[in-house]
Amino acid sequence: MDLPSWADDKLGTMKRAALWLVTVVGEGNVFTKEDVKAAFPGVSQADRRVRDLRDHGWQIDTNREDASLGQHEQRFVRQGEPVWEPGKGSRPSTSITQTQRREVLARDGHFCRSCGIVPGQTYAGTYETAQLDIARRVVKRPDGTEGTELVTECNRCRVGGRGKPTDLAVLLAAVEGLGSLERKMLTEWIAEDRREFSTVERIWADYRTLPEESRAQVRRVLAPPAG
């Protein structure tokens, strides 16, 4: 079946952007915001419509997910829902009311469920403060069906998005496989909706973020004395 033309201005911008990615950019290839502007001259918020495709299962990575990308580059990794088809990518499925927003923020504890940051908190190593937004997460349920659920994420995690659906059946199976001590520990974390990390875990997390020269210094401190 032939695809509609991405240049057809009778289609909505998001549908045109999806077709442009498929037919011009191609899966696995890189594009920039300037490429989007050049493809859709005079179209306001064309880049935002590209981002909206993530809500329909499209995987579009930034340098947060793919370290090989530049700051202004994105990679079209995988096509999601064919939003140009009748009944797909409709506005009702992407609209979040203020009531829904308040409800989701309240049940999620008013912090980012991906990284734990709270609104107004400064990201480590920057002067940028976090803002909370509502993201859509595609969840594959134990019965095999897929649905879109709402979750609180900060502006950084929201932009990154998630390419693959969360497989709830796999997670539940992993929970079932836990030993009694691990189940007790997980139950306590869930009840508190937080986890206190040990000193060594915090050191490990900091170590992972260091450049190699600094990582080498840590390894030298840990190395047993000669002789």
N, C-alpha and C positions, 0 to 999 in steps of 0.2 A: 504494500500500500504506500503510495507516494505521500510524502509529508507536505504540509502547507508551506508556503514560502515565508521565511522569517521577515522578509521585507514588506509583507502585506500589512499595511497600517490599519486595516479593518480589525485585526486581531489586537488583543490587549498587549501591553508592553511585556508583562511576564511571559505570556505565551510566545511572543516574538523572541524574547531573550532566550527562552528554552530552545526554540528552533535554531537560533543563532549558535548556541553552544553545540548543539548536535551536528549541525550541517557545516558550520564554518570553523569553530574551534576544534571540536573533536575530543572524545574522551582521552584523558591522559595528558592533554596539552595545556599550556599556560597562557593566560590572558591577563590584562591589566585594566584598571579603571579607565585609562585613556582609550584602550581598545573599545570598551563599552560605549564611551562618549562618541567615539568616531563612528561606531556602527549605528548609534541612535542619536544623531545630531538633533538638538532642539527638543529632545524628549526628557522631561524632568524626572528625576529619581529613577533613571534606568538602572543604575547600579543597585539601588534598593530592591528593584524587582528581581534582579539576579539573585540577591540574598534571599528573597522570599521563596525561591525554589527549594531551599533547604527544608522548608516546612512541608514539602511534598516529596521528601525522600531523595532529593538530589544531593550528591556529595560534591561539594566545592570547597577545597582546602585552601587555607591561608598559611602564612609561615608559622602559625601556632601549631598546625598539624603536620606540616611538611617543612622541615628546617632548611631544605634546599631552595625554598622560594624567597624572593626578595620581599621587602616590606610592602610594596604595592602590587605584588603578583598574586594570582590565584590559579589554582589548578582544577580543571573540570575532570573530576575523577570518575564519576558514575552517574548515569541518567536515572532519574526516579520516575515518578508518575508522569505519563504523557499529558501534561496540562493543556495541550492544544486540542485534545479530543473533547467532544461534547460531554458535559457533565463532570469534567475533571478540572481541578484547580479553581473551583468556584470561590467567589468572595466569602460566602458564609463560613466556609471551612477555615478561613484565615482571619476572621474577625474575632477579637477578644473584647468583651464588654468591660466596663469599669468595675461592675459587680464581680465578674469572674476574676479580674485582676486582684481585687481586694481579697477574695476568698482564697485564691491560690497563694498569695503572699502570706496570709495568716496561717494556713495549714502547713506551709513550708518553713515557718519560723522566721520569716523576713530576712533570710540570708541565702546566698547562692548555694544550691544543692550540689553543684559541681566542684567548687573550690572552697566554699565556706565563708567567703568574704561577706561583710555586711555593708549596707549602703553608707557612703561617706568615708569608708575606710580606705586608706592609701595602699595601692599595690606595692609590694616589696620592691625596693630599689628604684621607685619612680615617684613623681609628684602627682600621678593620676589617681583620682578617687573613683571608687566603684559606684555604679548605679545598677539597680536591679530591674530586670525586665522579665517578661513571661515568654518562655520558649515552648515549642511543641516537640514532643518526643514520640517517635514512632515505637510502639511496643508490640512485640510478637508474643501473644498470649499463649498459655499452656494448651488451649484447644486448637492452636494453629492459626487463628485469625490475627489480624493486625489492626491496631487502633492508634489514634493520635491522642496523647494525654498531655496536660499542661504541667509545667514545672518552672520554678523560679531559678533564673540564672543571672549572673552579672553581665555587664556590657561586653566584657572580654570573652567570657565563655559563650555568650549568646552569638557573637559574631563567628566564633569558630564553628559552632554547630556540630552535629553528629551525623556521620554518613550512614552508618548501619543501624537498623532497628535494634533496640534492646530486647534480647531473648529472655523473657521472664522464666520460661521453662528450664533453661540452662541454669539460671541463678537459683531457682527453687530446688533443683536437683543437687546443686552444690551445698545448699543449706541442709538438705536432708542427709548429706554425706558427712556432716561435721560430727566430731566426737562430743561427748557430754560437756567437757570443759570448754571447748570452742563454742558450743551452742550457748552455754551460760554467759560467756564473754560477749558474744554477739547480741544476746538478749538484753544485756545491761547497756551496751552501746545504743541499741535501738530505743530502749526506754528513756535514756538521757538525751537521745538525738544528738549525741556528740561523742567524740572519742579523745581521750587525753593521750597524747603521744609521749613515749618515754624519751629520756635524754638521748639515748643512742639512736632512736628513730629520727629525732629532729636533726641530729648530726648527719645521719645518712641522707636525709632529704636535702640538707644544705650542701653536702659533699657532691651530690649528683648534679647540682647547678653550677659547680665551679669549672673554670677553664682547666685544661690539662696541666698547666704548670702548677696551679694551686693544688689540684688533686694529687700531684706527685709529692708535694710537701706533706700532705696528710698521710700518704702511704709511708713516707720515710719516718714519720713520728710513730706509726704503728709497727714498723718493722722491728723484729727482735734484735737486741744488741748483738754485734758480732762477737764470736768466741763464746 
